[in-house]
Amino acid sequence: MNALTYELRPPRSGPLEGAPVLVLLHGVGGNERNLLGIADALDPRFAVVSVRGPLQVSPNGFAFFQVQFTPEPVPNAAQAEASRVALIEFLPQVVRDHRVNSQQIFLLGFSQGAIIGASVTLSRPDLVAGLVMLSGRILPEARPTFAPPEQLQHANVFVAHGVHDAKLGIHHGRASQALLTNLGAAFRYQEYDTGHEITEAELSDVNAWLFKRLGTSA
């Protein structure tokens, strides 16, 4: 797989060097610019790295893996695994290229972006300080890659899901809650009275969660 395409925005407050990083991961059919607007609602100390999925599915639309709905989503497992590996290689590259803080890399994904973010975080919790899963799920196909339980105790995850989500039903959010409990990861689970979308209420809670984990040392 070729190197991932991304867009970098420096912190709105403070220098780029040594800054904490927020890596944005879009959903199916999106691109590296789709989620940039929500970054403006989050902590200004973050350098924002918005990644484009490696698979082109429309003229301006990309994905991290192809998926069929029958009616439940069935991923292309090989593509999902290739994207997981590519992101794991990508995160240290960002640190090297931009001299940002390797200990404060946070992932924020929506829909498929949340799915691939979970696969990365749960397999390499040493690389990720925190994961925000918006309207996503955890792939059963990724389970063999998960880190041992003693490492997963260091994972930090915020799971947000709409109770009216018609694309990835609320049962996926609740399944993530149950699995993270079983894995021993530290997490917060929150349901919202919404569908498959990102709301201001979600972003407010996400920002508070990120701020708490970022601390005052960034």
Secondary structure as UniProt FT lines:
FT   STRAND          6..9
FT   TURN            17..18
FT   STRAND          21..25
FT   TURN            28..29
FT   TURN            32..35
FT   HELIX           36..39
FT   TURN            40..41
FT   TURN            44..45
FT   STRAND          47..51
FT   STRAND          55..58
FT   TURN            59..60
FT   STRAND          61..63
FT   STRAND          67..69
FT   STRAND          73..75
FT   HELIX           77..98
FT   TURN            102..103
FT   STRAND          105..110
FT   HELIX           112..123
FT   TURN            125..127
FT   STRAND          130..134
FT   HELIX           140..145
FT   HELIX           149..152
FT   TURN            153..154
FT   STRAND          156..162
FT   TURN            163..164
FT   HELIX           170..183
FT   STRAND          186..192
FT   HELIX           200..214
FT   TURN            215..216
//
